């Protein structure tokens, strides 16, 4: 009478496993050829800085943030002047600077996040 093997017994056969090709550590010539066409180091940095952490070096983003903070400063000073002339100007300006920095960063975060979800990593 012939015994049937279970799956676990079939895996424990004496047949040797096929050898996988060994690979050197580090990039190979084939990796370098495929990575050359995918973009520059700046593109890779932009993806990492937008999705993980890093400093944003995009000129357009930095100009947007500078203008947004300046307008927020002016609005803060104007609103602060309505309440008290000397103290309101300073407090309003400080609130405008901090608020503009936080809001512009949040706007850029949402904008870049949406762009990355759509696959546009410019």
C-alpha positions in Angstrom: 0.0 0.0 0.0 1.4 3.4 -1.1 1.4 6.2 1.5 0.4 9.6 0.5 2.7 12.5 1.5 1.4 15.5 3.3 2.5 19.0 2.2 4.9 19.3 5.1 6.5 16.0 4.2 6.8 16.9 0.6 8.7 20.1 1.5 11.2 18.1 3.6 12.5 16.0 0.7 16.2 15.4 0.1 16.1 17.3 -3.2 18.5 20.3 -3.1 17.0 23.7 -3.5 18.0 25.5 -6.6 20.8 28.0 -6.0 19.9 31.7 -6.4 22.4 33.8 -8.3 24.6 35.7 -6.0 24.6 39.5 -6.2 27.2 41.9 -5.1 26.4 44.6 -2.6 25.8 48.0 -4.1 24.5 49.2 -7.5 25.4 47.2 -10.6 25.9 48.5 -14.1 22.3 47.4 -14.9 20.9 49.5 -12.0 22.9 52.5 -13.1 21.5 52.3 -16.6 17.9 52.1 -15.5 18.3 54.9 -12.9 19.9 57.4 -15.4 16.7 57.8 -17.4 14.5 58.2 -14.3 15.6 61.7 -13.4 18.3 63.6 -11.6 19.3 63.6 -8.0 17.3 66.8 -7.5 14.1 65.0 -8.5 14.8 62.3 -6.0 15.6 64.8 -3.3 12.3 66.7 -4.0 10.3 63.5 -3.6 11.9 62.7 -0.3 11.7 66.2 1.0 8.1 66.5 0.1 7.0 63.1 1.5 9.3 62.4 4.4 11.5 65.2 5.7 13.8 67.8 4.3 14.3 71.4 3.2 12.3 72.5 0.2 14.5 74.2 -2.4 11.8 74.9 -5.0 11.9 78.6 -6.0 8.2 78.8 -6.7 7.3 77.3 -3.3 9.6 79.7 -1.5 8.2 82.7 -3.4 4.7 81.7 -2.5 5.6 81.3 1.1 7.4 84.6 1.3 4.4 86.5 -0.3 1.9 84.7 1.9 3.9 85.6 5.1 4.3 89.2 4.0 0.5 89.6 3.3 -0.2 87.9 6.6 2.1 90.4 8.3 0.4 93.3 6.8 -3.0 92.0 7.7 -1.9 91.3 11.3 -0.5 94.9 11.6 -3.6 96.3 10.1 -5.9 94.4 12.4 -3.7 95.1 15.4 -3.8 98.8 14.7 -7.6 98.8 15.0 -7.2 97.8 18.7 -4.3 99.8 20.0 -1.7 101.8 18.1 1.7 101.0 19.5 1.1 97.6 21.2 -1.5 96.4 18.6 0.9 96.9 15.7 3.6 94.8 17.3 1.3 92.1 18.5 -0.6 92.0 15.3 2.6 91.8 13.3 3.9 88.9 15.4 0.6 87.1 15.1 0.6 87.7 11.3 4.2 86.4 10.9 3.5 83.2 12.9 0.1 82.6 11.4 1.4 83.2 7.9 4.2 80.8 8.4 2.0 78.0 9.8 -0.8 78.6 7.2 1.5 78.8 4.2 3.3 75.6 5.3 0.0 73.8 5.7 -1.1 75.0 2.2 2.1 73.8 0.6 1.9 70.5 2.5 -1.6 69.8 1.2 -0.7 71.0 -2.3 2.4 68.9 -2.6 0.6 65.9 -1.1 -2.1 66.1 -3.7 0.5 66.4 -6.5 2.3 63.3 -5.2 -0.9 61.3 -5.0 -1.5 62.1 -8.7 2.0 61.0 -9.6 3.4 64.5 -10.4 6.7 64.8 -8.6 8.0 68.0 -10.2 
